[in-house]
Amino acid sequence: APQPAPSAAPAPRKTSRGDLNSPLYVYGLDPKLRELDLYKLFAPFGAIVSIRVEQSKNPAIESPEGKCCAVQFRSDQNAVEAQKCLNGLPVAGRVIHAVLGESPAVTPSGEPAGA
């Protein structure tokens, strides 16, 4: 008997704002933190799709040598919960700042925001 064709992958869910799984941008990270440390920090909030680490380009939020990262959770609810719990929390001796949605520091092209 022929096997049924595999079903297509479900379409990405849209959030109430119309965005698709907004990343959580986190600033003020200790430059010594490794990617594994970041996974351990964010994993309690839900399934992580990816973590992108870069040097912060927003001196108003932290010193230029600090790290920032974009955390992509599988669910926007997980990102919202992580933001609520982590924003303003001291991690490795530094207070971190969590912002949900578009990066206030750089645009997707890598240019500074507002340029």
Backbone as XML, in Angstrom:
<?xml version="1.0"?>
<chain id="A" units="angstrom">
  <residue number="1" name="ALA">
    <atom name="N" x="0.847" y="-1.191" z="0.000"/>
    <atom name="CA" x="0.000" y="0.000" z="0.000"/>
    <atom name="C" x="0.882" y="1.241" z="0.000"/>
  </residue>
  <residue number="2" name="PRO">
    <atom name="N" x="0.540" y="2.264" z="-0.803"/>
    <atom name="CA" x="1.356" y="3.480" z="-0.847"/>
    <atom name="C" x="1.296" y="4.231" z="0.477"/>
  </residue>
  <residue number="3" name="GLN">
    <atom name="N" x="2.432" y="4.809" z="0.829"/>
    <atom name="CA" x="2.519" y="5.599" z="2.058"/>
    <atom name="C" x="2.000" y="7.002" z="1.790"/>
  </residue>
  <residue number="4" name="PRO">
    <atom name="N" x="1.316" y="7.617" z="2.766"/>
    <atom name="CA" x="0.866" y="8.997" z="2.561"/>
    <atom name="C" x="2.065" y="9.938" z="2.446"/>
  </residue>
  <residue number="5" name="ALA">
    <atom name="N" x="1.905" y="10.969" z="1.641"/>
    <atom name="CA" x="2.978" y="11.949" z="1.465"/>
    <atom name="C" x="3.218" y="12.675" z="2.778"/>
  </residue>
  <residue number="6" name="PRO">
    <atom name="N" x="4.496" y="12.965" z="3.102"/>
    <atom name="CA" x="4.756" y="13.698" z="4.345"/>
    <atom name="C" x="4.095" y="15.071" z="4.279"/>
  </residue>
  <residue number="7" name="SER">
    <atom name="N" x="3.546" y="15.475" z="5.403"/>
    <atom name="CA" x="2.860" y="16.777" z="5.428"/>
    <atom name="C" x="3.888" y="17.899" z="5.383"/>
  </residue>
  <residue number="8" name="ALA">
    <atom name="N" x="3.467" y="19.005" z="4.833"/>
    <atom name="CA" x="4.349" y="20.178" z="4.742"/>
    <atom name="C" x="4.582" y="20.735" z="6.140"/>
  </residue>
  <residue number="9" name="ALA">
    <atom name="N" x="5.704" y="21.390" z="6.313"/>
    <atom name="CA" x="6.002" y="22.011" z="7.604"/>
    <atom name="C" x="4.978" y="23.099" z="7.880"/>
  </residue>
  <residue number="10" name="PRO">
    <atom name="N" x="4.559" y="23.239" z="9.140"/>
    <atom name="CA" x="3.579" y="24.280" z="9.447"/>
    <atom name="C" x="4.156" y="25.667" z="9.192"/>
  </residue>
  <residue number="11" name="ALA">
    <atom name="N" x="3.294" y="26.581" z="8.811"/>
    <atom name="CA" x="3.732" y="27.966" z="8.577"/>
    <atom name="C" x="4.174" y="28.580" z="9.897"/>
  </residue>
  <residue number="12" name="PRO">
    <atom name="N" x="5.167" y="29.485" z="9.864"/>
    <atom name="CA" x="5.585" y="30.139" z="11.104"/>
    <atom name="C" x="4.429" y="30.884" z="11.733"/>
  </residue>
  <residue number="13" name="ARG">
    <atom name="N" x="4.361" y="30.827" z="13.072"/>
    <atom name="CA" x="3.299" y="31.520" z="13.798"/>
    <atom name="C" x="3.573" y="33.014" z="13.838"/>
  </residue>
  <residue number="14" name="LYS">
    <atom name="N" x="2.531" y="33.796" z="13.668"/>
    <atom name="CA" x="2.657" y="35.237" z="13.808"/>
    <atom name="C" x="2.261" y="35.615" z="15.226"/>
  </residue>
  <residue number="15" name="THR">
    <atom name="N" x="2.953" y="36.563" z="15.800"/>
    <atom name="CA" x="2.618" y="37.029" z="17.133"/>
    <atom name="C" x="1.498" y="38.039" z="17.044"/>
  </residue>
  <residue number="16" name="SER">
    <atom name="N" x="1.018" y="38.486" z="18.183"/>
    <atom name="CA" x="-0.057" y="39.473" z="18.205"/>
    <atom name="C" x="0.382" y="40.774" z="17.532"/>
  </residue>
  <residue number="17" name="ARG">
    <atom name="N" x="1.679" y="41.033" z="17.480"/>
    <atom name="CA" x="2.194" y="42.239" z="16.830"/>
    <atom name="C" x="2.435" y="42.007" z="15.349"/>
  </residue>
  <residue number="18" name="GLY">
    <atom name="N" x="2.264" y="40.764" z="14.876"/>
    <atom name="CA" x="2.493" y="40.469" z="13.476"/>
    <atom name="C" x="3.934" y="40.066" z="13.183"/>
  </residue>
  <residue number="19" name="ASP">
    <atom name="N" x="4.787" y="40.088" z="14.170"/>
    <atom name="CA" x="6.189" y="39.688" z="13.980"/>
    <atom name="C" x="6.278" y="38.166" z="14.010"/>
  </residue>
  <residue number="20" name="LEU">
    <atom name="N" x="7.355" y="37.643" z="13.487"/>
    <atom name="CA" x="7.615" y="36.223" z="13.577"/>
    <atom name="C" x="8.739" y="35.998" z="14.568"/>
  </residue>
  <residue number="21" name="ASN">
    <atom name="N" x="8.425" y="35.401" z="15.695"/>
    <atom name="CA" x="9.416" y="35.064" z="16.712"/>
    <atom name="C" x="10.508" y="36.119" z="16.871"/>
  </residue>
  <residue number="22" name="SER">
    <atom name="N" x="10.185" y="37.205" z="17.503"/>
    <atom name="CA" x="11.134" y="38.300" z="17.714"/>
    <atom name="C" x="12.301" y="37.855" z="18.576"/>
  </residue>
  <residue number="23" name="PRO">
    <atom name="N" x="13.524" y="38.238" z="18.212"/>
    <atom name="CA" x="14.667" y="37.889" z="19.053"/>
    <atom name="C" x="14.704" y="38.739" z="20.317"/>
  </residue>
  <residue number="24" name="LEU">
    <atom name="N" x="15.374" y="38.232" z="21.315"/>
    <atom name="CA" x="15.628" y="38.958" z="22.549"/>
    <atom name="C" x="17.075" y="39.433" z="22.488"/>
  </residue>
  <residue number="25" name="TYR">
    <atom name="N" x="17.279" y="40.747" z="22.520"/>
    <atom name="CA" x="18.626" y="41.315" z="22.505"/>
    <atom name="C" x="19.038" y="41.583" z="23.941"/>
  </residue>
  <residue number="26" name="VAL">
    <atom name="N" x="20.220" y="41.111" z="24.312"/>
    <atom name="CA" x="20.711" y="41.244" z="25.682"/>
    <atom name="C" x="22.055" y="41.963" z="25.652"/>
  </residue>
  <residue number="27" name="TYR">
    <atom name="N" x="22.140" y="43.045" z="26.433"/>
    <atom name="CA" x="23.329" y="43.907" z="26.482"/>
    <atom name="C" x="23.923" y="43.897" z="27.884"/>
  </residue>
  <residue number="28" name="GLY">
    <atom name="N" x="25.184" y="44.282" z="27.964"/>
    <atom name="CA" x="25.856" y="44.391" z="29.255"/>
    <atom name="C" x="26.503" y="43.098" z="29.707"/>
  </residue>
  <residue number="29" name="LEU">
    <atom name="N" x="26.675" y="42.167" z="28.798"/>
    <atom name="CA" x="27.251" y="40.866" z="29.154"/>
    <atom name="C" x="28.755" y="40.972" z="29.381"/>
  </residue>
  <residue number="30" name="ASP">
    <atom name="N" x="29.233" y="40.242" z="30.352"/>
    <atom name="CA" x="30.665" y="40.174" z="30.611"/>
    <atom name="C" x="31.345" y="39.581" z="29.381"/>
  </residue>
  <residue number="31" name="PRO">
    <atom name="N" x="32.398" y="40.244" z="28.866"/>
    <atom name="CA" x="33.092" y="39.729" z="27.676"/>
    <atom name="C" x="33.671" y="38.325" z="27.865"/>
  </residue>
  <residue number="32" name="LYS">
    <atom name="N" x="33.848" y="37.888" z="29.111"/>
    <atom name="CA" x="34.426" y="36.560" z="29.361"/>
    <atom name="C" x="33.394" y="35.441" z="29.254"/>
  </residue>
  <residue number="33" name="LEU">
    <atom name="N" x="32.090" y="35.792" z="29.200"/>
    <atom name="CA" x="31.072" y="34.755" z="29.077"/>
    <atom name="C" x="31.210" y="34.041" z="27.735"/>
  </residue>
  <residue number="34" name="ARG">
    <atom name="N" x="31.099" y="32.702" z="27.786"/>
    <atom name="CA" x="31.173" y="31.896" z="26.571"/>
    <atom name="C" x="29.773" y="31.556" z="26.091"/>
  </residue>
  <residue number="35" name="GLU">
    <atom name="N" x="29.678" y="31.070" z="24.876"/>
    <atom name="CA" x="28.380" y="30.710" z="24.313"/>
    <atom name="C" x="27.660" y="29.681" z="25.184"/>
  </residue>
  <residue number="36" name="LEU">
    <atom name="N" x="28.397" y="28.716" z="25.729"/>
    <atom name="CA" x="27.791" y="27.714" z="26.599"/>
    <atom name="C" x="27.178" y="28.371" z="27.836"/>
  </residue>
  <residue number="37" name="ASP">
    <atom name="N" x="27.865" y="29.372" z="28.404"/>
    <atom name="CA" x="27.322" y="30.098" z="29.557"/>
    <atom name="C" x="25.990" y="30.760" z="29.199"/>
  </residue>
  <residue number="38" name="LEU">
    <atom name="N" x="25.914" y="31.299" z="27.984"/>
    <atom name="CA" x="24.692" y="31.972" z="27.554"/>
    <atom name="C" x="23.551" y="30.976" z="27.377"/>
  </residue>
  <residue number="39" name="TYR">
    <atom name="N" x="23.841" y="29.813" z="26.805"/>
    <atom name="CA" x="22.805" y="28.788" z="26.683"/>
    <atom name="C" x="22.285" y="28.396" z="28.058"/>
  </residue>
  <residue number="40" name="LYS">
    <atom name="N" x="23.183" y="28.260" z="29.035"/>
    <atom name="CA" x="22.762" y="27.908" z="30.397"/>
    <atom name="C" x="21.901" y="29.006" z="31.016"/>
  </residue>
  <residue number="41" name="LEU">
    <atom name="N" x="22.195" y="30.254" z="30.697"/>
    <atom name="CA" x="21.439" y="31.386" z="31.216"/>
    <atom name="C" x="20.029" y="31.426" z="30.640"/>
  </residue>
  <residue number="42" name="PHE">
    <atom name="N" x="19.891" y="31.164" z="29.336"/>
    <atom name="CA" x="18.605" y="31.325" z="28.661"/>
    <atom name="C" x="17.774" y="30.044" z="28.575"/>
  </residue>
  <residue number="43" name="ALA">
    <atom name="N" x="18.378" y="28.871" z="28.678"/>
    <atom name="CA" x="17.663" y="27.600" z="28.513"/>
    <atom name="C" x="16.474" y="27.417" z="29.459"/>
  </residue>
  <residue number="44" name="PRO">
    <atom name="N" x="16.521" y="27.892" z="30.701"/>
    <atom name="CA" x="15.354" y="27.695" z="31.576"/>
    <atom name="C" x="14.063" y="28.353" z="31.074"/>
  </residue>
  <residue number="45" name="PHE">
    <atom name="N" x="14.176" y="29.267" z="30.121"/>
    <atom name="CA" x="12.995" y="29.989" z="29.634"/>
    <atom name="C" x="12.333" y="29.318" z="28.439"/>
  </residue>
  <residue number="46" name="GLY">
    <atom name="N" x="12.978" y="28.316" z="27.851"/>
    <atom name="CA" x="12.359" y="27.601" z="26.738"/>
    <atom name="C" x="13.365" y="27.207" z="25.674"/>
  </residue>
  <residue number="47" name="ALA">
    <atom name="N" x="12.843" y="26.560" z="24.633"/>
    <atom name="CA" x="13.692" y="26.062" z="23.552"/>
    <atom name="C" x="14.348" y="27.221" z="22.801"/>
  </residue>
  <residue number="48" name="ILE">
    <atom name="N" x="15.657" y="27.114" z="22.618"/>
    <atom name="CA" x="16.442" y="28.145" z="21.939"/>
    <atom name="C" x="16.741" y="27.674" z="20.522"/>
  </residue>
  <residue number="49" name="VAL">
    <atom name="N" x="16.453" y="28.540" z="19.556"/>
    <atom name="CA" x="16.772" y="28.249" z="18.157"/>
    <atom name="C" x="18.227" y="28.609" z="17.885"/>
  </residue>
  <residue number="50" name="SER">
    <atom name="N" x="18.651" y="29.808" z="18.355"/>
    <atom name="CA" x="20.030" y="30.236" z="18.137"/>
    <atom name="C" x="20.386" y="31.368" z="19.095"/>
  </residue>
  <residue number="51" name="ILE">
    <atom name="N" x="21.689" y="31.530" z="19.286"/>
    <atom name="CA" x="22.240" y="32.668" z="20.025"/>
    <atom name="C" x="23.353" y="33.247" z="19.166"/>
  </residue>
  <residue number="52" name="ARG">
    <atom name="N" x="23.233" y="34.522" z="18.842"/>
    <atom name="CA" x="24.265" y="35.208" z="18.061"/>
    <atom name="C" x="24.954" y="36.205" z="18.991"/>
  </residue>
  <residue number="53" name="VAL">
    <atom name="N" x="26.264" y="36.051" z="19.172"/>
    <atom name="CA" x="27.046" y="36.903" z="20.070"/>
    <atom name="C" x="27.835" y="37.907" z="19.240"/>
  </residue>
  <residue number="54" name="GLU">
    <atom name="N" x="27.844" y="39.155" z="19.682"/>
    <atom name="CA" x="28.620" y="40.181" z="18.990"/>
    <atom name="C" x="29.043" y="41.252" z="19.989"/>
  </residue>
  <residue number="55" name="GLN">
    <atom name="N" x="29.953" y="42.078" z="19.560"/>
    <atom name="CA" x="30.344" y="43.210" z="20.386"/>
    <atom name="C" x="29.223" y="44.239" z="20.344"/>
  </residue>
  <residue number="56" name="SER">
    <atom name="N" x="28.916" y="44.834" z="21.479"/>
    <atom name="CA" x="27.865" y="45.842" z="21.530"/>
    <atom name="C" x="28.297" y="47.086" z="20.782"/>
  </residue>
  <residue number="57" name="LYS">
    <atom name="N" x="27.363" y="47.670" z="20.023"/>
    <atom name="CA" x="27.644" y="48.901" z="19.292"/>
    <atom name="C" x="26.825" y="50.059" z="19.854"/>
  </residue>
  <residue number="58" name="ASN">
    <atom name="N" x="26.291" y="49.878" z="21.058"/>
    <atom name="CA" x="25.462" y="50.920" z="21.653"/>
    <atom name="C" x="26.106" y="51.384" z="22.956"/>
  </residue>
  <residue number="59" name="PRO">
    <atom name="N" x="26.986" y="52.400" z="22.915"/>
    <atom name="CA" x="27.684" y="52.832" z="24.121"/>
    <atom name="C" x="26.751" y="53.394" z="25.182"/>
  </residue>
  <residue number="60" name="ALA">
    <atom name="N" x="25.528" y="53.775" z="24.804"/>
    <atom name="CA" x="24.584" y="54.274" z="25.808"/>
    <atom name="C" x="24.124" y="53.153" z="26.733"/>
  </residue>
  <residue number="61" name="ILE">
    <atom name="N" x="24.196" y="51.907" z="26.250"/>
    <atom name="CA" x="23.748" y="50.776" z="27.053"/>
    <atom name="C" x="24.903" y="50.144" z="27.818"/>
  </residue>
  <residue number="62" name="GLU">
    <atom name="N" x="26.071" y="50.113" z="27.246"/>
    <atom name="CA" x="27.219" y="49.523" z="27.931"/>
    <atom name="C" x="28.522" y="49.998" z="27.300"/>
  </residue>
  <residue number="63" name="SER">
    <atom name="N" x="29.617" y="49.646" z="27.930"/>
    <atom name="CA" x="30.909" y="50.053" z="27.405"/>
    <atom name="C" x="31.188" y="49.312" z="26.099"/>
  </residue>
  <residue number="64" name="PRO">
    <atom name="N" x="31.964" y="49.899" z="25.190"/>
    <atom name="CA" x="32.195" y="49.306" z="23.873"/>
    <atom name="C" x="32.812" y="47.912" z="23.911"/>
  </residue>
  <residue number="65" name="GLU">
    <atom name="N" x="33.561" y="47.583" z="24.962"/>
    <atom name="CA" x="34.201" y="46.266" z="24.981"/>
    <atom name="C" x="33.256" y="45.166" z="25.460"/>
  </residue>
  <residue number="66" name="GLY">
    <atom name="N" x="32.059" y="45.516" z="25.880"/>
    <atom name="CA" x="31.106" y="44.523" z="26.359"/>
    <atom name="C" x="30.493" y="43.721" z="25.233"/>
  </residue>
  <residue number="67" name="LYS">
    <atom name="N" x="29.895" y="42.599" z="25.604"/>
    <atom name="CA" x="29.234" y="41.731" z="24.632"/>
    <atom name="C" x="27.740" y="41.988" z="24.639"/>
  </residue>
  <residue number="68" name="CYS">
    <atom name="N" x="27.126" y="41.730" z="23.499"/>
    <atom name="CA" x="25.671" y="41.653" z="23.439"/>
    <atom name="C" x="25.335" y="40.394" z="22.650"/>
  </residue>
  <residue number="69" name="CYS">
    <atom name="N" x="24.091" y="39.956" z="22.767"/>
    <atom name="CA" x="23.692" y="38.788" z="22.000"/>
    <atom name="C" x="22.230" y="38.897" z="21.611"/>
  </residue>
  <residue number="70" name="ALA">
    <atom name="N" x="21.897" y="38.191" z="20.553"/>
    <atom name="CA" x="20.515" y="38.063" z="20.101"/>
    <atom name="C" x="20.126" y="36.611" z="20.325"/>
  </residue>
  <residue number="71" name="VAL">
    <atom name="N" x="19.097" y="36.399" z="21.136"/>
    <atom name="CA" x="18.638" y="35.051" z="21.445"/>
    <atom name="C" x="17.324" y="34.820" z="20.710"/>
  </residue>
  <residue number="72" name="GLN">
    <atom name="N" x="17.298" y="33.792" z="19.889"/>
    <atom name="CA" x="16.083" y="33.439" z="19.164"/>
    <atom name="C" x="15.464" y="32.232" z="19.854"/>
  </residue>
  <residue number="73" name="PHE">
    <atom name="N" x="14.336" y="32.465" z="20.533"/>
    <atom name="CA" x="13.605" y="31.374" z="21.159"/>
    <atom name="C" x="12.624" y="30.792" z="20.149"/>
  </residue>
  <residue number="74" name="ARG">
    <atom name="N" x="12.223" y="29.553" z="20.354"/>
    <atom name="CA" x="11.238" y="28.942" z="19.470"/>
    <atom name="C" x="9.882" y="29.631" z="19.628"/>
  </residue>
  <residue number="75" name="SER">
    <atom name="N" x="9.604" y="30.177" z="20.812"/>
    <atom name="CA" x="8.320" y="30.809" z="21.088"/>
    <atom name="C" x="8.527" y="32.239" z="21.583"/>
  </residue>
  <residue number="76" name="ASP">
    <atom name="N" x="7.696" y="33.147" z="21.097"/>
    <atom name="CA" x="7.751" y="34.530" z="21.590"/>
    <atom name="C" x="7.420" y="34.593" z="23.074"/>
  </residue>
  <residue number="77" name="GLN">
    <atom name="N" x="6.553" y="33.711" z="23.549"/>
    <atom name="CA" x="6.215" y="33.703" z="24.979"/>
    <atom name="C" x="7.471" y="33.460" z="25.812"/>
  </residue>
  <residue number="78" name="ASN">
    <atom name="N" x="8.348" y="32.584" z="25.342"/>
    <atom name="CA" x="9.595" y="32.316" z="26.064"/>
    <atom name="C" x="10.479" y="33.550" z="26.099"/>
  </residue>
  <residue number="79" name="ALA">
    <atom name="N" x="10.543" y="34.276" z="24.976"/>
    <atom name="CA" x="11.358" y="35.493" z="24.909"/>
    <atom name="C" x="10.821" y="36.566" z="25.854"/>
  </residue>
  <residue number="80" name="VAL">
    <atom name="N" x="9.494" y="36.709" z="25.904"/>
    <atom name="CA" x="8.875" y="37.698" z="26.804"/>
    <atom name="C" x="9.178" y="37.353" z="28.258"/>
  </residue>
  <residue number="81" name="GLU">
    <atom name="N" x="9.063" y="36.084" z="28.611"/>
    <atom name="CA" x="9.337" y="35.652" z="29.984"/>
    <atom name="C" x="10.808" y="35.884" z="30.341"/>
  </residue>
  <residue number="82" name="ALA">
    <atom name="N" x="11.716" y="35.565" z="29.417"/>
    <atom name="CA" x="13.141" y="35.786" z="29.658"/>
    <atom name="C" x="13.423" y="37.272" z="29.856"/>
  </residue>
  <residue number="83" name="GLN">
    <atom name="N" x="12.804" y="38.122" z="29.049"/>
    <atom name="CA" x="13.015" y="39.560" z="29.197"/>
    <atom name="C" x="12.557" y="40.035" z="30.570"/>
  </residue>
  <residue number="84" name="LYS">
    <atom name="N" x="11.376" y="39.602" z="30.994"/>
    <atom name="CA" x="10.841" y="40.018" z="32.297"/>
    <atom name="C" x="11.757" y="39.602" z="33.439"/>
  </residue>
  <residue number="85" name="CYS">
    <atom name="N" x="12.307" y="38.404" z="33.352"/>
    <atom name="CA" x="13.121" y="37.867" z="34.445"/>
    <atom name="C" x="14.564" y="38.351" z="34.428"/>
  </residue>
  <residue number="86" name="LEU">
    <atom name="N" x="15.109" y="38.608" z="33.247"/>
    <atom name="CA" x="16.536" y="38.909" z="33.143"/>
    <atom name="C" x="16.866" y="40.395" z="33.069"/>
  </residue>
  <residue number="87" name="ASN">
    <atom name="N" x="15.946" y="41.237" z="32.617"/>
    <atom name="CA" x="16.242" y="42.660" z="32.463"/>
    <atom name="C" x="16.587" y="43.270" z="33.816"/>
  </residue>
  <residue number="88" name="GLY">
    <atom name="N" x="17.773" y="43.867" z="33.913"/>
    <atom name="CA" x="18.229" y="44.485" z="35.151"/>
    <atom name="C" x="18.883" y="43.526" z="36.136"/>
  </residue>
  <residue number="89" name="LEU">
    <atom name="N" x="19.014" y="42.264" z="35.762"/>
    <atom name="CA" x="19.601" y="41.251" z="36.639"/>
    <atom name="C" x="21.129" y="41.289" z="36.576"/>
  </residue>
  <residue number="90" name="PRO">
    <atom name="N" x="21.801" y="41.209" z="37.732"/>
    <atom name="CA" x="23.265" y="41.104" z="37.679"/>
    <atom name="C" x="23.686" y="39.694" z="37.244"/>
  </residue>
  <residue number="91" name="VAL">
    <atom name="N" x="24.538" y="39.621" z="36.229"/>
    <atom name="CA" x="25.067" y="38.343" z="35.736"/>
    <atom name="C" x="26.575" y="38.503" z="35.612"/>
  </residue>
  <residue number="92" name="ALA">
    <atom name="N" x="27.308" y="37.663" z="36.303"/>
    <atom name="CA" x="28.781" y="37.702" z="36.289"/>
    <atom name="C" x="29.292" y="39.102" z="36.644"/>
  </residue>
  <residue number="93" name="GLY">
    <atom name="N" x="28.641" y="39.742" z="37.616"/>
    <atom name="CA" x="29.122" y="41.029" z="38.106"/>
    <atom name="C" x="28.697" y="42.238" z="37.289"/>
  </residue>
  <residue number="94" name="ARG">
    <atom name="N" x="27.856" y="42.030" z="36.250"/>
    <atom name="CA" x="27.393" y="43.148" z="35.414"/>
    <atom name="C" x="25.877" y="43.096" z="35.309"/>
  </residue>
  <residue number="95" name="VAL">
    <atom name="N" x="25.240" y="44.247" z="35.323"/>
    <atom name="CA" x="23.790" y="44.307" z="35.147"/>
    <atom name="C" x="23.488" y="44.212" z="33.657"/>
  </residue>
  <residue number="96" name="ILE">
    <atom name="N" x="22.623" y="43.267" z="33.296"/>
    <atom name="CA" x="22.301" y="43.091" z="31.887"/>
    <atom name="C" x="20.975" y="43.782" z="31.559"/>
  </residue>
  <residue number="97" name="HIS">
    <atom name="N" x="20.816" y="44.104" z="30.290"/>
    <atom name="CA" x="19.606" y="44.754" z="29.791"/>
    <atom name="C" x="19.054" y="43.891" z="28.668"/>
  </residue>
  <residue number="98" name="ALA">
    <atom name="N" x="17.766" y="43.569" z="28.753"/>
    <atom name="CA" x="17.124" y="42.721" z="27.749"/>
    <atom name="C" x="16.047" y="43.512" z="27.021"/>
  </residue>
  <residue number="99" name="VAL">
    <atom name="N" x="16.085" y="43.483" z="25.689"/>
    <atom name="CA" x="15.152" y="44.226" z="24.851"/>
    <atom name="C" x="14.560" y="43.253" z="23.837"/>
  </residue>
  <residue number="100" name="LEU">
    <atom name="N" x="13.237" y="43.186" z="23.773"/>
    <atom name="CA" x="12.572" y="42.280" z="22.842"/>
    <atom name="C" x="12.285" y="42.987" z="21.530"/>
  </residue>
  <residue number="101" name="GLY">
    <atom name="N" x="12.573" y="42.318" z="20.428"/>
    <atom name="CA" x="12.241" y="42.866" z="19.117"/>
    <atom name="C" x="13.444" y="43.366" z="18.371"/>
  </residue>
  <residue number="102" name="GLU">
    <atom name="N" x="13.251" y="44.427" z="17.596"/>
    <atom name="CA" x="14.306" y="44.989" z="16.744"/>
    <atom name="C" x="15.480" y="45.468" z="17.580"/>
  </residue>
  <residue number="103" name="SER">
    <atom name="N" x="16.682" y="45.172" z="17.124"/>
    <atom name="CA" x="17.881" y="45.598" z="17.833"/>
    <atom name="C" x="17.974" y="47.119" z="17.853"/>
  </residue>
  <residue number="104" name="PRO">
    <atom name="N" x="18.091" y="47.719" z="19.041"/>
    <atom name="CA" x="18.264" y="49.168" z="19.093"/>
    <atom name="C" x="19.672" y="49.592" z="18.751"/>
  </residue>
  <residue number="105" name="ALA">
    <atom name="N" x="20.602" y="48.644" z="18.664"/>
    <atom name="CA" x="22.001" y="48.983" z="18.450"/>
    <atom name="C" x="22.404" y="48.973" z="16.975"/>
  </residue>
  <residue number="106" name="VAL">
    <atom name="N" x="21.971" y="47.970" z="16.231"/>
    <atom name="CA" x="22.333" y="47.865" z="14.823"/>
    <atom name="C" x="21.136" y="47.412" z="14.015"/>
  </residue>
  <residue number="107" name="THR">
    <atom name="N" x="21.116" y="47.777" z="12.757"/>
    <atom name="CA" x="20.067" y="47.341" z="11.851"/>
    <atom name="C" x="20.453" y="45.989" z="11.273"/>
  </residue>
  <residue number="108" name="PRO">
    <atom name="N" x="19.529" y="45.273" z="10.618"/>
    <atom name="CA" x="19.895" y="43.974" z="10.031"/>
    <atom name="C" x="21.050" y="44.053" z="9.057"/>
  </residue>
  <residue number="109" name="SER">
    <atom name="N" x="21.276" y="45.219" z="8.415"/>
    <atom name="CA" x="22.388" y="45.347" z="7.477"/>
    <atom name="C" x="23.712" y="45.539" z="8.196"/>
  </residue>
  <residue number="110" name="GLY">
    <atom name="N" x="23.662" y="45.722" z="9.541"/>
    <atom name="CA" x="24.885" y="45.920" z="10.296"/>
    <atom name="C" x="25.215" y="47.401" z="10.488"/>
  </residue>
  <residue number="111" name="GLU">
    <atom name="N" x="24.422" y="48.282" z="9.876"/>
    <atom name="CA" x="24.660" y="49.722" z="10.031"/>
    <atom name="C" x="24.072" y="50.182" z="11.370"/>
  </residue>
  <residue number="112" name="PRO">
    <atom name="N" x="24.673" y="51.204" z="11.990"/>
    <atom name="CA" x="24.094" y="51.717" z="13.234"/>
    <atom name="C" x="22.664" y="52.182" z="13.001"/>
  </residue>
  <residue number="113" name="ALA">
    <atom name="N" x="21.795" y="51.938" z="13.983"/>
    <atom name="CA" x="20.406" y="52.344" z="13.859"/>
    <atom name="C" x="20.328" y="53.852" z="13.673"/>
  </residue>
  <residue number="114" name="GLY">
    <atom name="N" x="19.434" y="54.297" z="12.796"/>
    <atom name="CA" x="19.280" y="55.722" z="12.542"/>
    <atom name="C" x="20.234" y="56.273" z="11.518"/>
  </residue>
  <residue number="115" name="ALA">
    <atom name="N" x="21.096" y="55.431" z="10.933"/>
    <atom name="CA" x="22.059" y="55.908" z="9.937"/>
    <atom name="C" x="21.415" y="56.027" z="8.584"/>
  </residue>
</chain>
